[in-house]
């Protein structure tokens, strides 16, 4: 004979289980990343939880980007925003000052980040008092090349190179800092973020080893870039950039500067001059006239690579391939 109390308890248990099963999952945090390489690293940390929104999409350049209403809407609803800082995405400075809800991760200020001073003099040309993207911002940083996560250099600098993602070591720090910020905002998924961060760090270590092997044959061969976006990549792999066509890619360089770069190419025997897909390629053809230099293309911002977790490794491999292809001849 069945026990009515047991039957009631079983029914209540089943109803409770069905109620839990029917309960909606905890919503993933709304995360926004500024540019495609940063978005790729953030997306890798978020795999299995959600997908971050991206501000500068497609082949658009952060150098000339203008905010859209959809961007403002994404920022207004964001729980976490990951950007480099005013040195790079100056167009985000004011909108982020108004984003009271979001945890804003400014990567230039992240602990353990290696920051390199902008190069000046000779074919690098002294910077003006605005930074390389035309925004007046003084940035003091504590971490320089050669310092570990706990090292500090209290010397202030007017100018730092803000293309920090092109260092694989910095990419690992971006992943770690992102995982920490997401875990603090969304502790229910902290385990997933930590596991993804560890997996991505291992991928980045393997990528770093692969690129060191690929680039070793061209280490030390001099080349000129369109603008000084590749210093971190050069430092990581012993490469020899000797000058840039322009300091500010928003401004066309003067005839005098183009002549000085041409003289530099001849004097140092620069093997290659690299254009960038977002900017005027005719300038590169102008500076190589009368020299033995070959031409190539480098793209620090992944203009034609589909967004997502695989973008960052693809970007780094393409840079290596473009450099070795031109420098080897």
Phi and psi in degrees as GROMACS dihedral restraints (atoms count N, CA, C in turn):
[ dihedral_restraints ]
;  ai    aj    ak    al  type     phi  dphi    fc
    3     4     5     6     1   -72.1    20    10
    4     5     6     7     1   148.7    20    10
    6     7     8     9     1   -90.6    20    10
    7     8     9    10     1   114.7    20    10
    9    10    11    12     1   -61.8    20    10
   10    11    12    13     1   -33.6    20    10
   12    13    14    15     1   -68.2    20    10
   13    14    15    16     1   -39.9    20    10
   15    16    17    18     1   -64.5    20    10
   16    17    18    19     1   -40.3    20    10
   18    19    20    21     1   -63.3    20    10
   19    20    21    22     1   -41.2    20    10
   21    22    23    24     1   -64.0    20    10
   22    23    24    25     1   -42.6    20    10
   24    25    26    27     1   -63.2    20    10
   25    26    27    28     1   -41.7    20    10
   27    28    29    30     1   -63.6    20    10
   28    29    30    31     1   -42.0    20    10
   30    31    32    33     1   -63.8    20    10
   31    32    33    34     1   -41.6    20    10
   33    34    35    36     1   -64.2    20    10
   34    35    36    37     1   -40.0    20    10
   36    37    38    39     1   -63.6    20    10
   37    38    39    40     1   -42.5    20    10
   39    40    41    42     1   -63.1    20    10
   40    41    42    43     1   -42.1    20    10
   42    43    44    45     1   -62.2    20    10
   43    44    45    46     1   -40.0    20    10
   45    46    47    48     1   -64.9    20    10
   46    47    48    49     1   -44.0    20    10
   48    49    50    51     1   -61.8    20    10
   49    50    51    52     1   -42.0    20    10
   51    52    53    54     1   -64.4    20    10
   52    53    54    55     1   -36.5    20    10
   54    55    56    57     1   -63.9    20    10
   55    56    57    58     1   -43.5    20    10
   57    58    59    60     1   -64.8    20    10
   58    59    60    61     1   -42.8    20    10
   60    61    62    63     1   -63.5    20    10
   61    62    63    64     1   -33.7    20    10
   63    64    65    66     1   -81.9    20    10
   64    65    66    67     1   -13.5    20    10
   66    67    68    69     1   -64.8    20    10
   67    68    69    70     1   137.1    20    10
   69    70    71    72     1   -66.7    20    10
   70    71    72    73     1   145.2    20    10
   72    73    74    75     1   -64.5    20    10
   73    74    75    76     1   155.1    20    10
   75    76    77    78     1   -63.5    20    10
   76    77    78    79     1   127.7    20    10
   78    79    80    81     1   -63.4    20    10
   79    80    81    82     1   139.0    20    10
   81    82    83    84     1   -66.1    20    10
   82    83    84    85     1   147.8    20    10
   84    85    86    87     1   -64.2    20    10
   85    86    87    88     1   148.9    20    10
   87    88    89    90     1   -83.9    20    10
   88    89    90    91     1   113.9    20    10
   90    91    92    93     1  -119.4    20    10
   91    92    93    94     1   137.4    20    10
   93    94    95    96     1  -124.7    20    10
   94    95    96    97     1   133.9    20    10
   96    97    98    99     1  -117.8    20    10
   97    98    99   100     1   148.9    20    10
   99   100   101   102     1   -77.8    20    10
  100   101   102   103     1   -53.0    20    10
  102   103   104   105     1  -126.8    20    10
  103   104   105   106     1   165.2    20    10
  105   106   107   108     1   -60.0    20    10
  106   107   108   109     1   -45.7    20    10
  108   109   110   111     1   -62.9    20    10
  109   110   111   112     1   -38.6    20    10
  111   112   113   114     1   -69.2    20    10
  112   113   114   115     1   -42.4    20    10
  114   115   116   117     1   -56.7    20    10
  115   116   117   118     1   -40.2    20    10
  117   118   119   120     1   -61.1    20    10
  118   119   120   121     1   -45.2    20    10
  120   121   122   123     1   -68.1    20    10
  121   122   123   124     1   -39.6    20    10
  123   124   125   126     1   -65.6    20    10
  124   125   126   127     1   -41.5    20    10
  126   127   128   129     1   -61.4    20    10
  127   128   129   130     1   -37.2    20    10
  129   130   131   132     1   -63.2    20    10
  130   131   132   133     1   -38.9    20    10
  132   133   134   135     1   -69.2    20    10
  133   134   135   136     1   -31.6    20    10
  135   136   137   138     1   -90.0    20    10
  136   137   138   139     1    -2.5    20    10
  138   139   140   141     1   -54.1    20    10
  139   140   141   142     1   132.2    20    10
  141   142   143   144     1    90.0    20    10
  142   143   144   145     1   -10.4    20    10
  144   145   146   147     1  -114.0    20    10
  145   146   147   148     1   -48.8    20    10
  147   148   149   150     1  -174.4    20    10
  148   149   150   151     1  -176.5    20    10
  150   151   152   153     1  -126.0    20    10
  151   152   153   154     1   127.6    20    10
  153   154   155   156     1   -72.0    20    10
  154   155   156   157     1   153.1    20    10
  156   157   158   159     1   -83.5    20    10
  157   158   159   160     1   155.7    20    10
  159   160   161   162     1  -122.2    20    10
  160   161   162   163     1   135.3    20    10
  162   163   164   165     1   -84.6    20    10
  163   164   165   166     1   -62.2    20    10
  165   166   167   168     1   -88.4    20    10
  166   167   168   169     1    99.1    20    10
  168   169   170   171     1   -97.7    20    10
  169   170   171   172     1   164.5    20    10
  171   172   173   174     1    57.6    20    10
  172   173   174   175     1  -134.4    20    10
  174   175   176   177     1   -96.3    20    10
  175   176   177   178     1    10.0    20    10
  177   178   179   180     1   -63.3    20    10
  178   179   180   181     1   150.7    20    10
  180   181   182   183     1  -109.8    20    10
  181   182   183   184     1   134.4    20    10
  183   184   185   186     1   -64.4    20    10
  184   185   186   187     1   -17.7    20    10
  186   187   188   189     1   -65.1    20    10
  187   188   189   190     1   -30.5    20    10
  189   190   191   192     1  -126.8    20    10
  190   191   192   193     1    14.8    20    10
  192   193   194   195     1   -73.1    20    10
  193   194   195   196     1   140.9    20    10
  195   196   197   198     1  -119.5    20    10
  196   197   198   199     1   132.3    20    10
  198   199   200   201     1   -60.5    20    10
  199   200   201   202     1   141.8    20    10
  201   202   203   204     1  -106.5    20    10
  202   203   204   205     1   160.0    20    10
  204   205   206   207     1   -55.8    20    10
  205   206   207   208     1   -36.4    20    10
  207   208   209   210     1   -65.0    20    10
  208   209   210   211     1   -33.5    20    10
  210   211   212   213     1   -66.2    20    10
  211   212   213   214     1   -44.4    20    10
  213   214   215   216     1   -61.9    20    10
  214   215   216   217     1   -38.8    20    10
  216   217   218   219     1   -65.4    20    10
  217   218   219   220     1   -42.7    20    10
  219   220   221   222     1   -62.7    20    10
  220   221   222   223     1   -42.1    20    10
  222   223   224   225     1   -66.9    20    10
  223   224   225   226     1   -36.9    20    10
  225   226   227   228     1   -64.9    20    10
  226   227   228   229     1   -31.7    20    10
  228   229   230   231     1   -99.1    20    10
  229   230   231   232     1     1.9    20    10
  231   232   233   234     1   -72.1    20    10
  232   233   234   235     1   140.7    20    10
  234   235   236   237     1   -90.7    20    10
  235   236   237   238     1   -34.4    20    10
  237   238   239   240     1  -137.9    20    10
  238   239   240   241     1   134.7    20    10
  240   241   242   243     1  -123.8    20    10
  241   242   243   244     1   129.3    20    10
  243   244   245   246     1  -115.0    20    10
  244   245   246   247     1   121.2    20    10
  246   247   248   249     1  -142.8    20    10
  247   248   249   250     1   171.3    20    10
  249   250   251   252     1   -80.5    20    10
  250   251   252   253     1   -50.4    20    10
  252   253   254   255     1   146.3    20    10
  253   254   255   256     1   177.1    20    10
  255   256   257   258     1   -60.3    20    10
  256   257   258   259     1   -22.7    20    10
  258   259   260   261     1   -62.0    20    10
  259   260   261   262     1   -27.7    20    10
  261   262   263   264     1  -113.7    20    10
  262   263   264   265     1   -57.8    20    10
  264   265   266   267     1  -100.1    20    10
  265   266   267   268     1    68.6    20    10
  267   268   269   270     1   -58.7    20    10
  268   269   270   271     1   -27.2    20    10
  270   271   272   273     1   -67.2    20    10
  271   272   273   274     1   -15.4    20    10
  273   274   275   276     1   -93.2    20    10
  274   275   276   277     1    -8.1    20    10
  276   277   278   279     1   -58.0    20    10
  277   278   279   280     1   -52.6    20    10
  279   280   281   282     1   -69.2    20    10
  280   281   282   283     1   -46.1    20    10
  282   283   284   285     1   -58.0    20    10
  283   284   285   286     1   -38.7    20    10
  285   286   287   288     1   -73.1    20    10
  286   287   288   289     1   -27.2    20    10
  288   289   290   291     1   -64.0    20    10
  289   290   291   292     1   -24.3    20    10
  291   292   293   294     1   -96.3    20    10
  292   293   294   295     1    -4.9    20    10
  294   295   296   297     1   -85.4    20    10
  295   296   297   298     1    80.3    20    10
  297   298   299   300     1   -71.6    20    10
  298   299   300   301     1   -29.7    20    10
  300   301   302   303     1   -73.2    20    10
  301   302   303   304     1   -33.8    20    10
  303   304   305   306     1   -82.4    20    10
  304   305   306   307     1   148.2    20    10
  306   307   308   309     1   -82.2    20    10
  307   308   309   310     1   117.4    20    10
  309   310   311   312     1  -100.7    20    10
  310   311   312   313     1   117.8    20    10
  312   313   314   315     1   -98.9    20    10
  313   314   315   316     1   105.0    20    10
  315   316   317   318     1   -94.9    20    10
  316   317   318   319     1   106.4    20    10
  318   319   320   321     1   -66.8    20    10
  319   320   321   322     1   -29.9    20    10
  321   322   323   324     1   -63.3    20    10
  322   323   324   325     1   -22.3    20    10
  324   325   326   327     1   -99.2    20    10
  325   326   327   328     1     2.3    20    10
  327   328   329   330     1   -70.0    20    10
  328   329   330   331     1   139.0    20    10
  330   331   332   333     1   -63.1    20    10
  331   332   333   334     1   140.8    20    10
  333   334   335   336     1    84.1    20    10
  334   335   336   337     1    -1.1    20    10
  336   337   338   339     1   -78.4    20    10
  337   338   339   340     1   130.0    20    10
  339   340   341   342     1   -80.7    20    10
  340   341   342   343     1   123.5    20    10
  342   343   344   345     1  -117.6    20    10
  343   344   345   346     1   135.6    20    10
  345   346   347   348     1  -111.3    20    10
  346   347   348   349     1   135.8    20    10
  348   349   350   351     1   -66.4    20    10
  349   350   351   352     1   142.7    20    10
  351   352   353   354     1   -60.7    20    10
  352   353   354   355     1   141.0    20    10
  354   355   356   357     1   -80.8    20    10
  355   356   357   358     1   140.6    20    10
  357   358   359   360     1  -136.7    20    10
  358   359   360   361     1   156.7    20    10
  360   361   362   363     1    94.9    20    10
  361   362   363   364     1   151.8    20    10
  363   364   365   366     1    59.0    20    10
  364   365   366   367     1  -133.8    20    10
  366   367   368   369     1   -76.2    20    10
  367   368   369   370     1    -2.9    20    10
  369   370   371   372     1   -88.7    20    10
  370   371   372   373     1   -20.5    20    10
  372   373   374   375     1    60.0    20    10
  373   374   375   376     1   133.8    20    10
  375   376   377   378     1   -60.5    20    10
  376   377   378   379     1   141.2    20    10
  378   379   380   381     1   -76.1    20    10
  379   380   381   382     1   155.0    20    10
  381   382   383   384     1   -81.3    20    10
  382   383   384   385     1  -172.8    20    10
  384   385   386   387     1   -76.0    20    10
  385   386   387   388     1   -17.0    20    10
  387   388   389   390     1   -84.1    20    10
  388   389   390   391     1   155.8    20    10
  390   391   392   393     1   -79.2    20    10
  391   392   393   394     1  -177.2    20    10
  393   394   395   396     1   -61.6    20    10
  394   395   396   397     1   -17.0    20    10
  396   397   398   399     1  -110.5    20    10
  397   398   399   400     1    16.6    20    10
  399   400   401   402     1    87.3    20    10
  400   401   402   403     1    14.8    20    10
  402   403   404   405     1  -116.4    20    10
  403   404   405   406     1   132.9    20    10
  405   406   407   408     1   -80.7    20    10
  406   407   408   409     1   105.4    20    10
  408   409   410   411     1  -151.8    20    10
  409   410   411   412     1   125.2    20    10
  411   412   413   414     1   -96.2    20    10
  412   413   414   415     1   126.4    20    10
  414   415   416   417     1  -119.1    20    10
  415   416   417   418     1   122.0    20    10
  417   418   419   420     1   -98.0    20    10
  418   419   420   421     1   134.7    20    10
  420   421   422   423     1  -131.4    20    10
  421   422   423   424     1   153.4    20    10
  423   424   425   426     1  -101.4    20    10
  424   425   426   427     1   -21.3    20    10
  426   427   428   429     1  -112.5    20    10
  427   428   429   430     1   124.3    20    10
  429   430   431   432     1  -122.2    20    10
  430   431   432   433     1   171.2    20    10
  432   433   434   435     1   -54.8    20    10
  433   434   435   436     1   134.9    20    10
  435   436   437   438     1    94.0    20    10
  436   437   438   439     1    -8.3    20    10
  438   439   440   441     1   -97.5    20    10
  439   440   441   442     1   140.9    20    10
  441   442   443   444     1   -84.9    20    10
  442   443   444   445     1  -173.1    20    10
  444   445   446   447     1   -61.2    20    10
  445   446   447   448     1   -21.1    20    10
  447   448   449   450     1  -109.1    20    10
  448   449   450   451     1     0.6    20    10
  450   451   452   453     1   -78.5    20    10
  451   452   453   454     1   148.6    20    10
  453   454   455   456     1  -135.5    20    10
  454   455   456   457     1   141.2    20    10
  456   457   458   459     1  -126.4    20    10
  457   458   459   460     1   107.7    20    10
  459   460   461   462     1   -84.5    20    10
  460   461   462   463     1    13.7    20    10
  462   463   464   465     1   -79.4    20    10
  463   464   465   466     1   126.1    20    10
  465   466   467   468     1   -81.0    20    10
  466   467   468   469     1   150.4    20    10
  468   469   470   471     1  -133.9    20    10
  469   470   471   472     1   133.6    20    10
  471   472   473   474     1   -69.9    20    10
  472   473   474   475     1   -31.8    20    10
  474   475   476   477     1  -132.4    20    10
  475   476   477   478     1   128.6    20    10
  477   478   479   480     1  -128.9    20    10
  478   479   480   481     1   152.3    20    10
  480   481   482   483     1   -79.4    20    10
  481   482   483   484     1   125.0    20    10
  483   484   485   486     1   -98.8    20    10
  484   485   486   487     1     8.4    20    10
  486   487   488   489     1   -86.6    20    10
  487   488   489   490     1    54.3    20    10
  489   490   491   492     1   -66.7    20    10
  490   491   492   493     1   -24.2    20    10
  492   493   494   495     1   -69.7    20    10
  493   494   495   496     1   -14.7    20    10
  495   496   497   498     1   -81.2    20    10
  496   497   498   499     1     3.3    20    10
  498   499   500   501     1   -98.4    20    10
  499   500   501   502     1   122.8    20    10
  501   502   503   504     1   -62.2    20    10
  502   503   504   505     1   -31.2    20    10
  504   505   506   507     1   -65.7    20    10
  505   506   507   508     1   -40.8    20    10
  507   508   509   510     1   -66.6    20    10
  508   509   510   511     1   -36.1    20    10
  510   511   512   513     1   -59.7    20    10
  511   512   513   514     1   -40.1    20    10
  513   514   515   516     1   -64.3    20    10
  514   515   516   517     1   -38.1    20    10
  516   517   518   519     1   -66.8    20    10
  517   518   519   520     1   -39.4    20    10
  519   520   521   522     1   -59.6    20    10
  520   521   522   523     1   -43.4    20    10
  522   523   524   525     1   -61.7    20    10
  523   524   525   526     1   -46.4    20    10
  525   526   527   528     1   -65.6    20    10
  526   527   528   529     1   -43.6    20    10
  528   529   530   531     1   -65.5    20    10
  529   530   531   532     1   -39.7    20    10
  531   532   533   534     1   -63.5    20    10
  532   533   534   535     1   -45.1    20    10
  534   535   536   537     1   -60.3    20    10
  535   536   537   538     1   -40.7    20    10
  537   538   539   540     1   -63.0    20    10
  538   539   540   541     1   -45.7    20    10
  540   541   542   543     1   -64.7    20    10
  541   542   543   544     1   -41.5    20    10
  543   544   545   546     1   -68.2    20    10
  544   545   546   547     1   -39.4    20    10
  546   547   548   549     1   -65.0    20    10
  547   548   549   550     1   -38.1    20    10
  549   550   551   552     1   -66.6    20    10
  550   551   552   553     1   -36.0    20    10
  552   553   554   555     1   -81.2    20    10
  553   554   555   556     1   -30.3    20    10
  555   556   557   558     1  -136.2    20    10
  556   557   558   559     1    69.2    20    10
  558   559   560   561     1   -60.7    20    10
  559   560   561   562     1   -24.1    20    10
  561   562   563   564     1   -61.7    20    10
  562   563   564   565     1   -27.8    20    10
  564   565   566   567     1  -109.9    20    10
  565   566   567   568     1    17.2    20    10
  567   568   569   570     1   -59.4    20    10
  568   569   570   571     1   -36.6    20    10
  570   571   572   573     1   -63.0    20    10
  571   572   573   574     1   -40.9    20    10
  573   574   575   576     1   -65.9    20    10
  574   575   576   577     1   -44.0    20    10
  576   577   578   579     1   -61.2    20    10
  577   578   579   580     1   -42.1    20    10
  579   580   581   582     1   -64.9    20    10
  580   581   582   583     1   -43.7    20    10
  582   583   584   585     1   -64.5    20    10
  583   584   585   586     1   -42.6    20    10
  585   586   587   588     1   -63.6    20    10
  586   587   588   589     1   -40.0    20    10
  588   589   590   591     1   -64.0    20    10
  589   590   591   592     1   -42.3    20    10
  591   592   593   594     1   -64.5    20    10
  592   593   594   595     1   -43.0    20    10
  594   595   596   597     1   -63.8    20    10
  595   596   597   598     1   -43.4    20    10
  597   598   599   600     1   -66.5    20    10
  598   599   600   601     1   -38.1    20    10
  600   601   602   603     1   -61.0    20    10
  601   602   603   604     1   -39.7    20    10
  603   604   605   606     1   -65.3    20    10
  604   605   606   607     1   -40.0    20    10
  606   607   608   609     1   -61.7    20    10
  607   608   609   610     1   -42.6    20    10
  609   610   611   612     1   -67.5    20    10
  610   611   612   613     1   -36.8    20    10
  612   613   614   615     1   -63.1    20    10
  613   614   615   616     1   -43.8    20    10
  615   616   617   618     1   -64.9    20    10
  616   617   618   619     1   -41.6    20    10
  618   619   620   621     1   -61.0    20    10
  619   620   621   622     1   -43.4    20    10
  621   622   623   624     1   -59.1    20    10
  622   623   624   625     1   -45.0    20    10
  624   625   626   627     1   -63.6    20    10
  625   626   627   628     1   -40.6    20    10
  627   628   629   630     1   -61.3    20    10
  628   629   630   631     1   -44.6    20    10
  630   631   632   633     1   -70.7    20    10
  631   632   633   634     1   -35.0    20    10
  633   634   635   636     1   -59.7    20    10
  634   635   636   637     1   -43.2    20    10
  636   637   638   639     1   -65.5    20    10
  637   638   639   640     1   -43.9    20    10
  639   640   641   642     1   -66.3    20    10
  640   641   642   643     1   -37.0    20    10
  642   643   644   645     1   -92.4    20    10
  643   644   645   646     1   -12.7    20    10
  645   646   647   648     1   -54.3    20    10
  646   647   648   649     1   -39.6    20    10
  648   649   650   651     1   -65.6    20    10
  649   650   651   652     1   -19.0    20    10
  651   652   653   654     1  -111.4    20    10
  652   653   654   655     1     7.3    20    10
  654   655   656   657     1   -59.3    20    10
  655   656   657   658     1   133.1    20    10
  657   658   659   660     1    88.8    20    10
  658   659   660   661     1    -9.7    20    10
  660   661   662   663     1   -80.2    20    10
  661   662   663   664     1   123.9    20    10
  663   664   665   666     1   -72.8    20    10
  664   665   666   667     1   143.2    20    10
  666   667   668   669     1  -150.3    20    10
  667   668   669   670     1   162.8    20    10
  669   670   671   672     1  -118.5    20    10
  670   671   672   673     1   139.5    20    10
  672   673   674   675     1  -110.1    20    10
  673   674   675   676     1   167.0    20    10
  675   676   677   678     1   -68.3    20    10
  676   677   678   679     1   -50.5    20    10
  678   679   680   681     1  -143.2    20    10
  679   680   681   682     1   163.0    20    10
  681   682   683   684     1   -77.6    20    10
  682   683   684   685     1    70.3    20    10
  684   685   686   687     1  -100.8    20    10
  685   686   687   688     1    -6.6    20    10
  687   688   689   690     1  -114.6    20    10
  688   689   690   691     1    13.5    20    10
  690   691   692   693     1   -59.2    20    10
  691   692   693   694     1   -40.0    20    10
  693   694   695   696     1   -67.5    20    10
  694   695   696   697     1   -38.7    20    10
  696   697   698   699     1   -66.1    20    10
  697   698   699   700     1   -42.6    20    10
  699   700   701   702     1   -61.2    20    10
  700   701   702   703     1   -45.1    20    10
  702   703   704   705     1   -63.7    20    10
  703   704   705   706     1   -36.5    20    10
  705   706   707   708     1   -69.3    20    10
  706   707   708   709     1   -30.1    20    10
  708   709   710   711     1  -123.6    20    10
  709   710   711   712     1    17.3    20    10
  711   712   713   714     1    65.8    20    10
  712   713   714   715     1    32.9    20    10
  714   715   716   717     1   -90.1    20    10
  715   716   717   718     1   163.4    20    10
  717   718   719   720     1  -123.5    20    10
  718   719   720   721     1    70.2    20    10
  720   721   722   723     1   -69.1    20    10
  721   722   723   724     1   133.0    20    10
  723   724   725   726     1  -116.9    20    10
  724   725   726   727     1    -1.3    20    10
  726   727   728   729     1   173.9    20    10
  727   728   729   730     1   167.4    20    10
  729   730   731   732     1  -130.0    20    10
  730   731   732   733     1   144.7    20    10
  732   733   734   735     1   -65.4    20    10
  733   734   735   736     1   -42.6    20    10
  735   736   737   738     1  -136.2    20    10
  736   737   738   739     1   148.9    20    10
  738   739   740   741     1   -82.3    20    10
  739   740   741   742     1   -45.8    20    10
  741   742   743   744     1  -112.0    20    10
  742   743   744   745     1   110.9    20    10
  744   745   746   747     1   -66.1    20    10
  745   746   747   748     1   -10.6    20    10
  747   748   749   750     1   -77.7    20    10
  748   749   750   751     1   -15.0    20    10
  750   751   752   753     1  -116.1    20    10
  751   752   753   754     1   133.2    20    10
  753   754   755   756     1   -71.8    20    10
  754   755   756   757     1   130.1    20    10
  756   757   758   759     1   -67.9    20    10
  757   758   759   760     1   152.1    20    10
  759   760   761   762     1   -71.6    20    10
  760   761   762   763     1   163.2    20    10
  762   763   764   765     1   -61.2    20    10
  763   764   765   766     1   -35.5    20    10
  765   766   767   768     1   -62.8    20    10
  766   767   768   769     1   -42.6    20    10
  768   769   770   771     1   -66.8    20    10
  769   770   771   772     1   -41.8    20    10
  771   772   773   774     1   -61.0    20    10
  772   773   774   775     1   -38.3    20    10
  774   775   776   777     1   -65.5    20    10
  775   776   777   778     1   -39.7    20    10
  777   778   779   780     1   -65.3    20    10
  778   779   780   781     1   -39.3    20    10
  780   781   782   783     1   -66.2    20    10
  781   782   783   784     1   -40.2    20    10
  783   784   785   786     1   -61.3    20    10
  784   785   786   787     1   -42.2    20    10
  786   787   788   789     1   -62.8    20    10
  787   788   789   790     1   -37.8    20    10
  789   790   791   792     1   -64.5    20    10
  790   791   792   793     1   -42.1    20    10
  792   793   794   795     1   -59.7    20    10
  793   794   795   796     1   -45.3    20    10
  795   796   797   798     1   -68.0    20    10
  796   797   798   799     1   -46.1    20    10
  798   799   800   801     1   -64.8    20    10
  799   800   801   802     1   -37.6    20    10
  801   802   803   804     1   -98.6    20    10
  802   803   804   805     1    -2.8    20    10
  804   805   806   807     1    63.6    20    10
  805   806   807   808     1    41.1    20    10
  807   808   809   810     1   -57.4    20    10
  808   809   810   811     1   130.5    20    10
  810   811   812   813     1   -78.6    20    10
  811   812   813   814     1   -36.9    20    10
  813   814   815   816     1  -140.3    20    10
  814   815   816   817     1   153.3    20    10
  816   817   818   819     1  -125.4    20    10
  817   818   819   820     1   128.4    20    10
  819   820   821   822     1  -108.2    20    10
  820   821   822   823     1   129.3    20    10
  822   823   824   825     1   -85.8    20    10
  823   824   825   826     1   175.0    20    10
  825   826   827   828     1  -129.9    20    10
  826   827   828   829     1   142.0    20    10
  828   829   830   831     1   -64.2    20    10
  829   830   831   832     1   -25.3    20    10
  831   832   833   834     1   -80.6    20    10
  832   833   834   835     1   -13.0    20    10
  834   835   836   837     1  -124.0    20    10
  835   836   837   838     1   171.7    20    10
  837   838   839   840     1   -63.5    20    10
  838   839   840   841     1   109.4    20    10
  840   841   842   843     1   -71.1    20    10
  841   842   843   844     1   -20.5    20    10
  843   844   845   846     1   -63.3    20    10
  844   845   846   847     1   -27.2    20    10
  846   847   848   849     1   -62.8    20    10
  847   848   849   850     1   -37.5    20    10
  849   850   851   852     1   -65.4    20    10
  850   851   852   853     1   -43.6    20    10
  852   853   854   855     1   -62.1    20    10
  853   854   855   856     1   -34.3    20    10
  855   856   857   858     1   -65.2    20    10
  856   857   858   859     1   -45.4    20    10
  858   859   860   861     1   -74.7    20    10
  859   860   861   862     1   -21.0    20    10
  861   862   863   864     1   -89.6    20    10
  862   863   864   865     1    -6.1    20    10
  864   865   866   867     1   -57.0    20    10
  865   866   867   868     1   128.4    20    10
  867   868   869   870     1    80.3    20    10
  868   869   870   871     1     8.8    20    10
  870   871   872   873     1  -118.7    20    10
  871   872   873   874     1   173.3    20    10
  873   874   875   876     1   -94.9    20    10
  874   875   876   877     1     3.9    20    10
  876   877   878   879     1   -70.5    20    10
  877   878   879   880     1   141.6    20    10
  879   880   881   882     1   -89.3    20    10
  880   881   882   883     1   168.5    20    10
  882   883   884   885     1  -120.2    20    10
  883   884   885   886     1   151.1    20    10
  885   886   887   888     1  -150.4    20    10
  886   887   888   889     1  -173.1    20    10
  888   889   890   891     1  -133.9    20    10
  889   890   891   892     1   133.7    20    10
  891   892   893   894     1  -122.6    20    10
  892   893   894   895     1   143.6    20    10
  894   895   896   897     1  -135.0    20    10
  895   896   897   898     1   104.9    20    10
  897   898   899   900     1   -76.3    20    10
  898   899   900   901     1   -15.6    20    10
  900   901   902   903     1  -114.0    20    10
  901   902   903   904     1     9.3    20    10
  903   904   905   906     1    59.8    20    10
  904   905   906   907     1    47.2    20    10
  906   907   908   909     1   -55.1    20    10
  907   908   909   910     1   -42.0    20    10
  909   910   911   912     1  -110.3    20    10
  910   911   912   913     1    17.7    20    10
  912   913   914   915     1   -99.9    20    10
  913   914   915   916     1   129.7    20    10
  915   916   917   918     1   -59.7    20    10
  916   917   918   919     1   140.2    20    10
  918   919   920   921     1   -69.0    20    10
  919   920   921   922     1   155.1    20    10
  921   922   923   924     1   138.5    20    10
  922   923   924   925     1   177.8    20    10
  924   925   926   927     1   -58.5    20    10
  925   926   927   928     1   -29.5    20    10
  927   928   929   930     1   -81.4    20    10
  928   929   930   931     1    -9.1    20    10
  930   931   932   933     1   -60.2    20    10
  931   932   933   934     1   -45.6    20    10
  933   934   935   936     1   -61.9    20    10
  934   935   936   937     1   -51.0    20    10
  936   937   938   939     1   -60.0    20    10
  937   938   939   940     1   -37.0    20    10
  939   940   941   942     1   -63.8    20    10
  940   941   942   943     1   -43.5    20    10
  942   943   944   945     1   -57.9    20    10
  943   944   945   946     1   -49.4    20    10
  945   946   947   948     1   -65.5    20    10
  946   947   948   949     1   -39.0    20    10
  948   949   950   951     1   -67.2    20    10
  949   950   951   952     1   -37.5    20    10
  951   952   953   954     1   -66.0    20    10
  952   953   954   955     1   -39.5    20    10
  954   955   956   957     1   -60.0    20    10
  955   956   957   958     1   -46.3    20    10
  957   958   959   960     1   -61.7    20    10
  958   959   960   961     1   -43.4    20    10
  960   961   962   963     1   -64.9    20    10
  961   962   963   964     1   -42.2    20    10
  963   964   965   966     1   -63.8    20    10
  964   965   966   967     1   -41.7    20    10
  966   967   968   969     1   -67.1    20    10
  967   968   969   970     1   -48.3    20    10
  969   970   971   972     1   -67.5    20    10
  970   971   972   973     1   -38.3    20    10
  972   973   974   975     1   -59.4    20    10
  973   974   975   976     1   -42.1    20    10
  975   976   977   978     1   -82.9    20    10
  976   977   978   979     1   -42.1    20    10
  978   979   980   981     1   -71.9    20    10
  979   980   981   982     1   -29.8    20    10
  981   982   983   984     1   -75.9    20    10
  982   983   984   985     1   -32.8    20    10
